[in-house]
Amino acid sequence: MKRQHLFIGGKSVEAKEYKPLYSPYSGEQIAEVAAADQEEIEKALQAAEGAREEMAGMPAFERAAILENLVFLLKENEEKCAEIIALESSKPISTAKGEVARTIMTYKLAAEEARRIHGETIPMDAVPGGEDRIAYTVRKPIGIVAAITPFNFPMNLVAHKVGPAIAAGNTIVLKPASQTPLSAYFVGELLEKAGLPGGALNIISGCGSTVGSQLVKDDRVKKITFTGSPKVGIGIRSKAGLKKVTLELGSNSALIVDKNVDIDPIIERAVGGAFSNAGQVCISLQRMYVHEDLYEGFIEKFAEKTKALKLGDPLKADTDISALISPGDVDRSLDWIEEAKEHGAEVLCGGEREGNILHPTVLINVKAESKVSCQEAFAPVAVINKISSVAEAIELVNDSRYGLQAGIYTNDIHSAMEAADRLEVGGVIINDIPTYRVDHMPYGGVKESGIGREGVKYAIEEMTELKLVVIKK
C-alpha cells in the first residue's frame, strides 16, 4: 500500500500524521496520505518564499522548457496517470484518459504562454503634460500562489493553476482535494524531474480548514486560486484581505432547445454533458428547457439513451458511470430526488442506488424551487422541462443564484443573439451543451459561480502584477 508523503522544497517529506484513503467505488483502502499540520504548512510556505526570487528571475524560455519537459513526461506516463485518477476518484478509465489528454494540452499551452507574457506602450503625448515621455507596461510575477483544487478533475484543474503560475514565474503551495491527492503528488514528482527548482511547487494534503485557512491568512501568499463550493469560496474571499483571488464555484448549468432543430444529434451530446463523471462537473448539464413542439420526442429519446449507459467498475474500459465521490453524496442526491417527486416531478429513469453508484436519473415537470433544479446537484441527475419560447427559457435559466455557462440549440440567429445578450452567465455556448470547454478559453462565471477567469492566458493575467515604467527624454 502506498504511503504518500508531503512534497516540500522539491523533496518527499514525511509527515507527523497520515490518514487512510479509500476507493469511492470499492471502499477498499488504497493509500495512506500525509495530513499536514501548521508546522508542516509553514515549511511549505518557507520553501515557496525561498524559491521566489529564483523563479521570478528565470528567463521565459527556461520556464517554458520546464513545462515542455513536463508535457513529455506526462505523455510517457499517460496510462499511469489515468489509472491514478480512476482509482482515487472513481472516474471511469475512459473519461480519466480524456482528462490526462487535456492535462497535457493545458501544460503545453502554459509553456507557449510563458513566451508571450508582455505589456504595451502608452502614448503619453495624448494629453498635455505627456510630451517627451516614453511609457510602457510589463507584467511581473505576483509571488506565492496558493492553489486549492477539487476532486472532480484532480489532474487537469491542478494544471490550470500550477501551469500558469509556473509560466508567470511564481511559486506555488498546492492543497489538493483530500479524496484525490495522489494525482497531484505524481505531477509534483514529474515536475521535479522536469527541472523545476526545489520550492517552486510544494504540495500539502490535509484538512481543508487547517491547510486552507493558514494559506489564505498568510501575508506571504499574494494570490489565491480556488475551485470548490460557493460556501467555502465566499469564506476564502472574506478572509483574504487584499490578496488577489480567483474563485471557480458552483453551477446548475442549463440548455435551451429551440423549435425547428434536429434533436437526434443533440441527445447524445446532452446525455454526455449530464452524466459524464457521474455529473460531478462544474458545468454539468443539470437543467434542460425544451420547446413544446419537440418536448415529447426529446424526453423519450433522452431517457432511452440514458438507460443504455453502463454502470460499474471505473477501471473497466466500457464503464460509463461509476461511484459518486462519497456515500453521503448519494444519500443527498436521493433526498433531493424525493423532494422533487413530492413537488410533482416525475422520474423517467434512475432514482436508485447500487452501492455508491447513483443510477443516472432523468426528471420532468420539476418545480424551479426544487433543490435538483435550483441548487448544484453534482450528481447524475438531469431535469427536463417544457417551454413555449426562447424568451421564457432565458427567464428560467436566469432565475438562479449561479451563472457559469449556458447553452442553446437554435436555427434562428435572432434567438441565438438574444440568448448571447440576455443570459446571465460567464459563457454562452450556441449550438452545443454548456458543458463544452477547451483549456485556453476564458472560463469563469458570475453571481455565485465565482470571480475571475481561468484558461491559461487569462489565469496568467490574474497571477501577475502590471507595472508601469515612464521615461522622460
N, C-alpha and C positions, 0 to 999 in steps of 0.2 A: 504494500500500500504506500502511495506517495505521501511524503511529509513535505509540505510546501512551506519554505521559509520566506521571510521578507526579502525584498530586493532594495538595498540601500547602498549608495556610493558605487554602483556597478558590481556589487557582490551579493551573494546569498548570505543572509544574516539570520541566525537562529533567534527565535522569539522566546519570551518567557512563557507564553501560553499558546496552545493550539486547540482548535475546535474541529469536530468531525464534519465532513462534507458528505451529503447523501445524494444519490441519484434521485431526481424527481420522479423518474419512471418506475424504477425497481425498488427504491427505498434502501438499497444497499449502500454501505459506506464506501466512498471512492477515494477519499483522501483525508488527511489531517492538515488544516490550514492555519497559518500563524494569525493570531489576533493581537494586533499592535496595541501597546499601552502608551501613555503620554510620553514616557521617556523615549520609546522607540519612534514615535511620531516626531519628536524633537530631533532625533538623529537624522531622520529623513529630511527635515527642513534644513538642518545644518549642512547636509550633503548638497542639497539643491542650491543653497546660498554659496557654498564653496565653489561650485561649478559655474556660477552665474557669469562671472567675468570672462571665463574661457569660452562659453557658448556665445556670449554677446560679441566677442571679438573674432569669432570664427568666420572666415570668408564664406560667402553664399555657396560657392561651388563645393566647398567641403561639407557643408550641411546637406546639400543636395546629394553628394556622393554617399553619405551615410544612409540616407533614406533609400537610395538606389540599391545599396548593398542589402538593406533590409528586404526590399522587394525580391531580390534574387533568393535570399534565404527563405522567405515565405513560400516562394514557388517550389523550392526544394522540399518543403515540409507541408505541402497543401493537405495531403491525406491526414497527417498527424493533427494539424490544426482543426480540421473538420471533425475528427474523432473526439478531440478535447471538448469542442463546443457541444457536440451531440451528447456526450457523457454528462457534462456538468449542468446543461440547461434542458436536456431532453428535446432539443430541436432536431427534427428529422435530418438524417445524414445528408440527404439530397439538398435540403434547404441550407444546412451548415456549409456544404461545399459552395453554394452560391454566396454565402456570407464571406467565406475566405477569398473568393474571387473579387468581391467588392473591396475587401480589406486591402488586397494587393493593389487594386486600382487607386484607392484612397492614398496610400503611401506614395504611389507613383505620381499622382497629382501633386502631393505635397513636395516631392523632390523637384518637380517642374516649377511650382510656385515659389520655391526658395530662391530661384534665379530671377524672379520677376517682381520682387518687392521694391517699390520705387515711390518717389514723391512726384512733385510737379514744380514748374517755375511759376512765379507770381508776377504779373505785370504791374510793378509798383507805381509807374508813372501814369496809371489810370486815374489817379486822384492827386490833387495838389499836395505837395509835401513828399511825394514819392519819387521825384526826379533824382537822377544819378544814383539810383539804388538798384541792386540786383537781389532777388529773393527766391528762395526755393525751400521745399519741404523734403524731409526724409522721414522714414519710418524706423524707429528704434525698438529693440526688444523690450518687453514690459518688465521682465524679471521672472519671478517664480509664478508658475501657473499651477493652481490646484484643480485637478480634474476628478470628478466624481461620476462614475459611469453605472449604467443599469445592467440587468441580467439578459435582456432580450436580444441584444446584438453585442455579445461580450467581447468580440474582437473588432468589429468594424466601428462601433461607437467609441471604443478606445482609440482607434486610428483617427477618428475625426477630431480628437482632442490632442493626442500625442503628436500626430503628423504635423499639423500646423504650428504647434508650439516649437518643435524642433526646427522646422523650416524658418521660423521667425527669429531663432537664436535664443529661445528661452530655456529655462529648466523647469522640470515638472515633478510634482508629487501626485501620484495617481492612487486613488482609492477605488478599486473595482467593487462591483456588487458582491455581497457576501456569498451568494449562491454560485457565482461564476468567476472566481478569481484565477483559475488555472490558466485560462487562455491569455489573460493579461500578463501573468508571470512568464509564460512561454515567449511572448513577444518581447518582454524585457530581456530575456536571455539572448534572443536573436539580435536585439539592438546592441547589446554589449559586444557580440561577435561582429556586428556591422561597423564597429569603430566609434560608437557614441562614447564620449568621455564619461568616466565614473562620476556619478552625482547628477548628471543631466536628467536622468529619469530614475525616480525612486517609486517603488510600488509597496504600498502598505495596506494589507487587508485587515478587517476587524469591524467592530461595531460602528455603525454609521453615526450614532450620537456621540461616540468618543472621537473617532478619527475626523469625521466631517466637521464637527464643532470646533476642534482645535485648528484645523486648516482654515476655516472661514474666519476665525477671530485673529489669527496670527498676522502681525503687521508686515512680516517679510513677504507674505503672499500678496501679489499685486493683481491677480486675475483669478476668478473662479468660473469654471465651466462645468455645468451640472445638467445631467439628463435624469429625470425621475418624476415623482409625483408633484402636483401643484402645492400640496400642503408643505412638503419638505422644501420645495423651491422658494416659496414665499418666506419661510423661516430663514433660509440662507440669505435672501436679499435683505431681510430686516436686520441681520447681524453683520452684514458685510461692510458696512460703513461706506467709504469712498472707493473701495475696490471695484474694478470692472467686473461685471457679472454677465454671463450668458446662461440663460435658463431654457432648456427644452423640456416642456412639461406635458400635460395630458391632452387628450383629444377624444372626440366621438365623431370621427370624420364621416362625411355624408357624400352620397352620389345622387345626382338628379338624372333621371332618364326621361327625355322629352318624347313627344309623339313623333311618329313618322321616322323612327330609326329602326334598324335591323337589330333585334335583341340577341340573336343567336351568337354573334361574336362577343357580345357584352357579357353573356352569362359566365363563360369560363374565366374571363378576367375578374369579374366581380366575386365569384366563388373563391378564387385565389386571393384576392385582396381582403376578403372577410376572414378566411380561415388559415392563411399561411402562418406558420409558427403558432398555431392554435389561437390566433387573434391577438397574440402578445406583441403587437407592433404599434408604435405611437400613431401611425396613420392608417391603422387597420380600418377597413370599410365596415362601419358599425351601423350606419343608417342609410337606407335607400328610399328615395321618393320617386315613384314610377307613375307616369301618366296613365290615367284611367283607361285609355284606349289599348294599352299594352299590358296592363297590370295582371290580368288573369294568366295570360301566357307566360309572363315573366316569372311569377311566383311558382308556377308549375315546373318550369324548366330549371329554375334556381334550386328548388328543393330536390329535384331528381338528380342534378349534378352533385349536390351536397351529400346525398345518401350514398353516392358512389365513392366517396373519399375513404381511403384505407387507414384504419387506426392501428397503432401498435408500437413496437419497439423502435426507438429513434435510430438505432444502429442498423436497421434493415433498410435496404435501398428503396423498397416500394412503399414505405410508410409515408402517408401524407400528414397525419396528425398524431401527436404523442401527448405526453402528460403536460398539464399546467405546472407552473414552477413550484406550487405548493398545494397541499390538500386544502388549506384554508381558502385558496382562490377558487377551487372547485365548489366548496361549500357556499361561498359568497355568490358565485355565478348562479347556482341553483336557486338560492334565495331570491335573487333578482328576477329570475325567470318566473318563479311562483308569484312574485308580486305583480309582474306584468299580466299574468293569467288572471289574477284577482281583479285587475282593472279592465278585463275584457279581451286581452290578447289571445291569439290562437297559435299553438305550436304546430308548425308544419312538419318539422322533423327535429330529432335530437331531444335535448332536455333531460338527459340521463347521464350517469357516470359509469365508468368502468375503471376501477382503481382510481388513479389520479388523472385519468383521461376524461374530459367532458366531451360527449358526442357533439359534433357541430350542430348548432341549434339555429333554426330559422323561425322567426316570429312575425306575425302580421297583425294588423289592427292594434298597434301599440300606442297607448296614450303618451303624449310628449313628456308628461311628468313622471313616467315610469323610469326607474333607475337604468334599465337596459338601453334607454334612449337618451336620457339627459346627462348621465354620468359616463365615465370611461369604463367600458366593460373589461377590456384587456383579457379577453377570453373568446372562444369560438362561438360568438353569439351575434347574429345579424338580424336587423329589424327592416321589414319592407312595408311601406305604407303607400296608399294611393293618393295622387294629387291630380288636380284638374288643369294646372298651368305651371309654367316655369316660375312665374311671379309668386304663386302660392308656395312652391317648393323653396324658393330663396328665403322667404319669410321663415319657414320651418327650419331651414339649415341655420339661419342666423339666430334663432331662438335657442341659444346655447351659451354656456359660460366659456366654451372653448372656441378656438379659431385657428387650427393648424393648417389643414388643407381640405379642399373640397373638389369634387369632380362633377362634370356634366357631359352627358352624351346628347348631342343635338345636331340636326342638319340645318338649323336656322342661324345664320350669322348674327341676327339681331338678338336672339336668345342667348347665344354664346357671349356676346359682348355685354349684354345686361348682367349675366352671371359674373363675368370678369370684373365688372364695375361694382356690383352691389354685394357680392358675397363677402362677409366679414371674416376673412381668413388670410393667412400668410401666403398661401399659394393656391391658385385656381388651375385645375388640370382639365382642359377641354378635350372631349372625346377620348377620355381614359379615366381610370379609377383614381381616387385621391391617394391611394397607396403608392402611386408612382414616385420614385425618387432615384436620381443618379447622383453621384457623390461630389460633383463640382458645382451643382446648382445651389443658389441660396435657399436655405431650409430653416424655417422657424415660423412662429405663429404670433397671434395677437390674443388679447384677453388673457384667460388663464392658461393658454397654451405656451406662454413664456415671453421672453425678451431676448433680443439679439438674433444672430443668424449663424448657422453652420454652413458647410460647403467650404472646401479648403481655402480658397481665396478670401472668402468672407470671414472665416474664422481667424485667418492671419491678420486681417484688419482689426479684429477685436482683441488680438493678442500683441499688438504693437501700439506705441505712442507716436503721435505725429509731432515732429519738431520743425519749427520754422527757423531758417537762417536768413538774415538780412545783411547785405554788404553795401556800405557807402563807398562809391567810387571816388 
